[in-house]
Amino acid sequence: RTRSNWPEYAVKIVSTQKIEELGYEKSINREIATLCTLSHPSIARLISSFRFKDGAYLVLEYASGGDLHTLLKKNGSLDEISTKFVCGEVLVALGSIHDAGFVFGDLKPENILITESGHIKITDFGGCRPVTKAAKEMIKKSGKNIIQQLRDGDWRENKNKLEDKLDIDACDEGKEEEEEEDDDKRIEGTTAYLPPEVVAGGVPTAAADVWAFGCVLYQCLSGRPPILEENETLTMKKIVTFDLTANDSENGSEEDAFFASSSISSFSTFGPESRALIRRLLSRNPNDRPSVPMVTEDSFFSGMDVYGLHRKAAHPLDVGSVAPVADARWSRRQFSSIWAPQPQSYHIDPLDTSNVVSSNGVIDNRPIMEGDEIEVLFLTTNKLSVLNKISEL
């Protein structure tokens, strides 16, 4: 047998009809514009984009090693050195995104890819948003109708017919301007990796990415997310009551209830440096979380030049001390959701943290379909923030 020398690519396909029906055009436009703007060795690069029949196709770098979630599901956990390598490359990718004026918004093992060479790339920029004036202007200059302007991939398509199909009339333009502010408030993310302030109705910031990075670091070492309950509602309740400082003893003991109750077979899974860093990353107050540059200087990464990892041979990803658990709830893929954040007033009984309710009701975050989960349903929001069940894009 011979191996093909043709390059391999990953293709993300979205239904243009569904996008238009749901008013999701600007979100997809923003994703394409963001991918065209960002450039880093640890970011999955957009190779090309085009339309074919009723779909928009995004051609991306292909990572033959799969994703981090699949690796952790198979092996259980990573050893500390492998974790440093993976998280180091993820960290500098996040830093490049923040430096460009964006927030990634949906960091999780499913969005962390492993290339054929063993290096790491992050992917899926559907939740990535500009937060600085310069970044917003950059996206704005990319145009509002990127999807409509994509070249057609079918050479048989009649040009005039295609142009008629893609034209947006003045009425639609006015509607787009009217709804622009509301659309900007829609968020895409994954519940188990959201910080308390976002679950409570806030907008993701760089500090939210840092929290998600802390969740990924914890999961690499332990094999499971730090906060994951039986369902979305319980997970959100757990997140809004999460506070590691309540478990810290005055003498700095390592017998932290958070690490002790994590279904991990051995305390040796977490060294003192990783414990200390995770506590900082998962600080309840976003202002107490370190920035990406501060994390790169943390003692956990001592002796490692994280900014130069992509220039060196990849470190082999070795199995950690935590074995995989068959059929564990954290072995299932965690899906993204789209919602319009509404301020949530959580009433918490200090004597019973399981009794947590939101005055606006629980947000039903059902998953967007990812990968091969073709028949799953997901939710989006209309202008009035009403959750609608829709089929796959």
C-alpha positions as CSV (number, residue, x, y, z in Angstrom):
1,R,0.0,0.0,0.0
2,T,1.1,3.5,-0.7
3,R,0.2,6.6,1.4
4,S,-1.3,9.6,-0.4
5,N,0.8,12.7,-0.5
6,W,-2.3,14.9,-0.8
7,P,-2.7,17.2,2.2
8,E,-5.6,16.5,4.5
9,Y,-8.0,19.2,5.8
10,A,-10.9,19.4,8.2
11,V,-14.1,20.9,6.8
12,K,-16.8,22.6,8.9
13,I,-20.1,22.6,7.1
14,V,-23.0,24.9,8.1
15,S,-26.4,25.2,6.5
16,T,-26.9,28.7,5.1
17,Q,-30.6,28.2,5.1
18,K,-30.7,27.5,8.8
19,I,-28.3,30.4,9.5
20,E,-30.6,32.8,7.7
21,E,-33.7,31.4,9.3
22,L,-32.3,31.8,12.8
23,G,-30.6,35.2,12.3
24,Y,-27.2,33.7,13.0
25,E,-25.5,35.3,10.0
26,K,-23.4,37.8,12.0
27,S,-22.1,35.1,14.3
28,I,-20.8,33.0,11.4
29,N,-19.5,36.1,9.7
30,R,-17.6,37.0,12.8
31,E,-16.2,33.5,13.1
32,I,-14.8,33.6,9.6
33,A,-13.5,37.1,10.0
34,T,-11.8,36.2,13.3
35,L,-10.1,33.2,11.8
36,C,-8.8,35.4,9.0
37,T,-7.5,37.8,11.6
38,L,-5.8,35.5,14.0
39,S,-2.5,33.7,13.2
40,H,-0.5,31.5,15.6
41,P,1.2,28.1,15.3
42,S,-1.2,26.8,18.0
43,I,-4.4,28.0,16.3
44,A,-6.1,25.8,13.7
45,R,-5.7,27.9,10.6
46,L,-8.6,28.7,8.1
47,I,-7.3,27.5,4.8
48,S,-10.3,28.5,2.6
49,S,-14.0,29.1,2.7
50,F,-16.7,28.7,0.0
51,R,-20.3,27.9,-0.7
52,F,-21.7,24.8,-2.3
53,K,-25.4,24.4,-2.9
54,D,-27.1,25.1,0.5
55,G,-24.0,25.0,2.7
56,A,-21.1,27.2,3.7
57,Y,-17.8,25.3,4.0
58,L,-14.9,26.3,6.2
59,V,-11.7,24.4,5.3
60,L,-9.4,24.2,8.3
61,E,-6.1,22.6,9.3
62,Y,-6.5,18.9,10.0
63,A,-5.2,17.4,13.2
64,S,-4.8,13.6,12.7
65,G,-4.1,13.0,16.4
66,G,-7.7,13.8,17.3
67,D,-8.7,15.9,20.3
68,L,-7.7,16.1,23.9
69,H,-11.1,14.8,25.1
70,T,-10.7,11.6,23.1
71,L,-7.2,11.1,24.5
72,L,-8.3,11.6,28.1
73,K,-11.3,9.3,27.6
74,K,-8.9,6.6,26.4
75,N,-6.0,7.1,28.8
76,G,-7.7,8.6,31.9
77,S,-5.2,11.4,32.5
78,L,-1.8,12.8,31.6
79,D,1.3,12.8,33.6
80,E,2.5,16.2,34.8
81,I,5.2,16.8,32.2
82,S,2.7,16.0,29.4
83,T,0.2,18.3,31.0
84,K,2.7,21.1,31.1
85,F,3.4,20.6,27.4
86,V,-0.3,20.5,26.4
87,C,-1.4,23.4,28.6
88,G,1.7,25.4,27.7
89,E,0.8,25.4,24.0
90,V,-2.8,26.1,24.8
91,L,-1.7,29.0,27.0
92,V,0.3,30.8,24.4
93,A,-2.5,30.4,21.9
94,L,-4.9,32.0,24.4
95,G,-2.4,34.7,24.9
96,S,-2.2,35.5,21.2
97,I,-6.0,35.7,21.1
98,H,-6.1,38.1,24.0
99,D,-3.3,40.2,22.6
100,A,-5.3,40.6,19.4
101,G,-8.2,41.9,21.5
102,F,-10.4,38.8,21.5
103,V,-11.9,36.4,24.0
104,F,-12.0,32.7,23.0
105,G,-15.1,31.9,24.9
106,D,-15.3,28.1,24.5
107,L,-12.1,26.5,25.7
108,K,-12.5,22.7,26.5
109,P,-10.7,19.5,25.7
110,E,-13.0,18.9,22.7
111,N,-11.6,22.1,21.1
112,I,-8.0,21.2,21.7
113,L,-6.5,19.3,18.8
114,I,-3.4,17.1,18.5
115,T,-1.5,17.3,15.2
116,E,0.3,14.5,13.5
117,S,3.6,15.9,14.9
118,G,2.1,15.9,18.4
119,H,1.7,19.6,18.8
120,I,-1.4,21.3,20.0
121,K,-3.9,23.6,18.2
122,I,-7.1,25.1,19.5
123,T,-10.1,25.2,17.2
124,D,-13.8,26.2,16.9
125,F,-14.0,30.0,17.1
126,G,-17.7,30.2,17.1
127,G,-17.6,31.6,20.6
128,C,-14.7,33.9,20.0
129,R,-15.6,37.6,20.3
130,P,-13.8,40.9,19.9
131,V,-13.6,42.9,23.1
132,T,-11.3,45.8,22.3
133,K,-12.1,48.7,20.1
134,A,-9.4,47.8,17.6
135,A,-10.5,44.2,17.4
136,K,-14.2,45.3,16.9
137,E,-13.1,47.7,14.1
138,M,-11.1,44.9,12.5
139,I,-14.1,42.6,12.4
140,K,-16.3,45.4,11.2
141,K,-14.0,46.2,8.3
142,S,-14.1,42.5,7.2
143,G,-17.7,43.1,6.1
144,K,-21.2,42.2,7.3
145,N,-22.0,39.6,4.6
146,I,-19.0,37.4,4.4
147,I,-21.2,34.3,3.9
148,Q,-23.1,35.8,1.0
149,Q,-19.8,36.9,-0.6
150,L,-18.1,33.5,-0.4
151,R,-17.3,32.1,-3.8
152,D,-19.4,29.2,-5.0
153,G,-17.8,25.8,-5.1
154,D,-20.1,24.4,-7.8
155,W,-18.8,25.4,-11.3
156,R,-22.1,24.4,-12.7
157,E,-24.0,27.0,-10.7
158,N,-25.6,29.8,-12.8
159,K,-23.9,33.0,-11.8
160,N,-27.0,35.2,-12.1
161,K,-29.1,32.7,-10.2
162,L,-26.5,32.6,-7.4
163,E,-26.4,36.4,-7.1
164,D,-30.2,36.6,-7.0
165,K,-30.1,34.0,-4.2
166,L,-27.5,35.8,-2.1
167,D,-28.7,39.4,-2.5
168,I,-30.0,41.1,0.7
169,D,-32.5,43.8,0.2
170,A,-32.6,47.2,2.0
171,C,-35.2,45.9,4.4
172,D,-33.0,43.1,5.5
173,E,-30.1,45.5,5.8
174,G,-32.1,47.7,8.1
175,K,-33.2,44.7,10.2
176,E,-29.6,43.6,10.5
177,E,-28.6,47.0,11.8
178,E,-31.5,47.0,14.3
179,E,-30.6,43.6,15.7
180,E,-26.8,44.1,15.7
181,E,-26.6,45.1,19.3
182,D,-28.8,42.2,20.5
183,D,-26.8,39.7,18.4
184,D,-23.6,40.9,20.0
185,K,-25.0,39.8,23.4
186,R,-25.5,36.2,22.4
187,I,-22.9,33.9,23.8
188,E,-21.6,30.4,22.8
189,G,-19.9,28.3,25.5
190,T,-19.9,25.0,27.3
191,T,-21.5,24.9,30.8
192,A,-19.0,22.8,32.6
193,Y,-16.2,25.3,31.7
194,L,-18.0,28.5,32.4
195,P,-17.0,30.7,35.4
196,P,-19.6,31.8,38.0
197,E,-19.9,35.3,36.7
198,V,-20.9,34.0,33.2
199,V,-23.4,31.4,34.6
200,A,-24.9,34.3,36.6
201,G,-25.5,36.3,33.4
202,G,-22.3,38.1,32.7
203,V,-20.4,38.4,29.4
204,P,-17.2,36.4,29.0
205,T,-13.9,38.2,29.4
206,A,-10.3,37.2,29.3
207,A,-10.7,36.1,32.9
208,A,-13.4,33.6,31.8
209,D,-10.9,32.1,29.4
210,V,-8.4,31.8,32.3
211,W,-11.1,29.9,34.4
212,A,-11.7,27.5,31.5
213,F,-7.9,27.0,31.2
214,G,-7.9,26.1,34.9
215,C,-10.6,23.5,34.2
216,V,-8.5,22.0,31.3
217,L,-5.4,21.9,33.5
218,Y,-7.3,20.1,36.2
219,Q,-8.8,17.7,33.7
220,C,-5.5,16.8,32.2
221,L,-4.2,15.7,35.6
222,S,-7.3,14.1,37.0
223,G,-9.1,12.8,33.9
224,R,-12.3,14.7,34.6
225,P,-13.6,18.3,34.7
226,P,-13.5,20.0,38.2
227,I,-17.2,20.7,38.1
228,L,-19.6,18.3,36.4
229,E,-22.9,17.2,37.9
230,E,-25.6,14.8,36.6
231,N,-27.2,17.5,34.4
232,E,-26.8,21.1,33.2
233,T,-28.9,22.5,35.9
234,L,-27.0,20.9,38.8
235,T,-23.7,21.9,37.1
236,M,-24.7,25.5,37.0
237,K,-25.8,25.4,40.6
238,K,-22.5,23.9,41.6
239,I,-20.5,26.6,39.6
240,V,-22.3,29.6,41.2
241,T,-21.6,28.2,44.7
242,F,-18.0,27.1,43.9
243,D,-15.4,28.7,46.2
244,L,-12.1,27.1,46.9
245,T,-11.1,29.6,49.5
246,A,-13.8,28.1,51.8
247,N,-11.8,24.9,51.8
248,D,-8.4,26.5,52.5
249,S,-7.0,26.0,56.0
250,E,-5.1,28.8,57.8
251,N,-1.9,26.8,57.9
252,G,-1.9,26.1,54.1
253,S,-2.6,22.4,54.4
254,E,-2.8,20.5,51.1
255,E,-5.8,18.5,52.3
256,D,-8.1,20.6,50.2
257,A,-11.7,19.2,50.0
258,F,-11.8,20.2,46.4
259,F,-8.9,17.9,45.4
260,A,-9.9,15.2,47.9
261,S,-13.4,14.8,46.6
262,S,-12.6,14.6,42.9
263,S,-12.8,10.8,42.5
264,I,-9.0,10.7,42.1
265,S,-7.2,7.6,43.3
266,S,-4.1,9.4,44.6
267,F,-3.2,12.8,46.0
268,S,0.0,12.5,44.1
269,T,-1.9,13.3,40.9
270,F,-1.6,17.0,41.9
271,G,1.8,18.4,42.9
272,P,2.0,21.5,45.1
273,E,2.7,23.7,42.1
274,S,-0.3,22.5,40.1
275,R,-2.6,22.7,43.2
276,A,-1.5,26.3,43.8
277,L,-2.0,27.3,40.2
278,I,-5.4,25.7,39.9
279,R,-6.6,27.5,43.0
280,R,-5.6,30.8,41.4
281,L,-7.1,30.0,38.0
282,L,-10.4,28.9,39.6
283,S,-10.7,32.0,41.8
284,R,-14.4,32.9,42.3
285,N,-13.6,36.6,41.8
286,P,-12.5,37.1,38.2
287,N,-10.3,40.0,39.3
288,D,-8.3,37.5,41.4
289,R,-7.4,35.3,38.4
290,P,-4.0,35.7,36.9
291,S,-3.6,36.9,33.3
292,V,-2.1,34.7,30.7
293,P,1.4,36.3,30.9
294,M,1.3,35.8,34.7
295,V,0.4,32.1,34.3
296,T,3.3,31.6,32.0
297,E,5.6,32.8,34.8
298,D,4.0,30.5,37.4
299,S,6.2,28.0,39.2
300,F,4.2,25.2,37.6
301,F,5.8,26.1,34.3
302,S,9.3,26.6,35.8
303,G,12.1,25.6,33.5
304,M,9.8,25.5,30.4
305,D,9.8,28.1,27.7
306,V,6.2,27.9,26.8
307,Y,6.6,30.5,24.0
308,G,9.1,28.3,22.3
309,L,7.3,24.9,22.5
310,H,6.0,25.0,18.9
311,R,9.6,25.4,17.6
312,K,10.7,22.1,19.3
313,A,9.8,18.5,18.9
314,A,6.5,17.7,20.6
315,H,6.7,16.0,24.0
316,P,5.2,12.5,24.0
317,L,1.8,12.5,25.8
318,D,2.3,9.9,28.5
319,V,-0.5,8.4,30.7
320,G,-0.9,9.8,34.2
321,S,-1.8,8.0,37.4
322,V,-5.6,8.2,36.9
323,A,-7.0,5.3,34.9
324,P,-10.0,5.8,32.6
325,V,-13.4,5.1,34.0
326,A,-15.8,3.3,31.7
327,D,-19.1,5.0,31.1
328,A,-18.3,7.9,33.4
329,R,-20.4,11.0,32.8
330,W,-17.3,13.0,32.1
331,S,-16.3,10.6,29.3
332,R,-19.2,12.0,27.3
333,R,-18.4,14.9,25.0
334,Q,-19.5,18.3,26.4
335,F,-21.4,20.3,23.9
336,S,-21.6,24.0,23.3
337,S,-24.8,26.1,23.7
338,I,-25.9,29.5,22.4
339,W,-27.8,31.8,24.6
340,A,-28.6,35.4,25.3
341,P,-27.3,36.1,28.9
342,Q,-29.9,37.4,31.3
343,P,-28.9,38.6,34.8
344,Q,-29.5,35.7,37.1
345,S,-30.4,36.2,40.8
346,Y,-29.4,33.0,42.5
347,H,-30.9,32.5,46.0
348,I,-28.4,30.4,47.9
349,D,-29.2,28.8,51.3
350,P,-25.8,28.9,53.1
351,L,-26.7,25.7,55.0
352,D,-27.8,23.9,51.9
353,T,-26.0,24.7,48.7
354,S,-28.0,22.2,46.7
355,N,-31.0,24.6,47.1
356,V,-30.0,27.1,44.5
357,V,-32.6,28.7,42.2
358,S,-32.5,31.5,39.7
359,S,-35.2,34.1,39.8
360,N,-35.2,34.1,36.0
361,G,-35.5,30.3,35.9
362,V,-32.9,27.8,34.8
363,I,-31.3,28.3,31.4
364,D,-31.9,25.2,29.3
365,N,-28.5,24.8,27.6
366,R,-29.0,21.9,25.2
367,P,-26.1,21.1,23.0
368,I,-25.1,22.4,19.6
369,M,-24.3,19.5,17.4
370,E,-20.6,19.0,16.9
371,G,-18.7,16.5,14.8
372,D,-20.7,13.4,14.0
373,E,-23.6,14.0,16.4
374,I,-25.9,14.7,13.4
375,E,-29.3,14.2,14.9
376,V,-28.8,16.0,18.2
377,L,-30.9,19.2,18.8
378,F,-29.6,22.5,20.1
379,L,-30.9,25.8,21.2
380,T,-30.5,29.4,20.1
381,T,-32.2,32.6,21.1
382,N,-34.3,35.1,19.2
383,K,-34.4,38.8,19.8
384,L,-36.5,38.4,22.9
385,S,-34.2,35.9,24.4
386,V,-36.7,33.1,24.1
387,L,-35.0,29.7,23.8
388,N,-35.9,27.9,20.6
389,K,-35.2,24.3,19.7
390,I,-33.8,23.8,16.3
391,S,-32.1,21.1,14.3
392,E,-28.5,20.9,13.1
393,L,-27.1,23.7,11.1
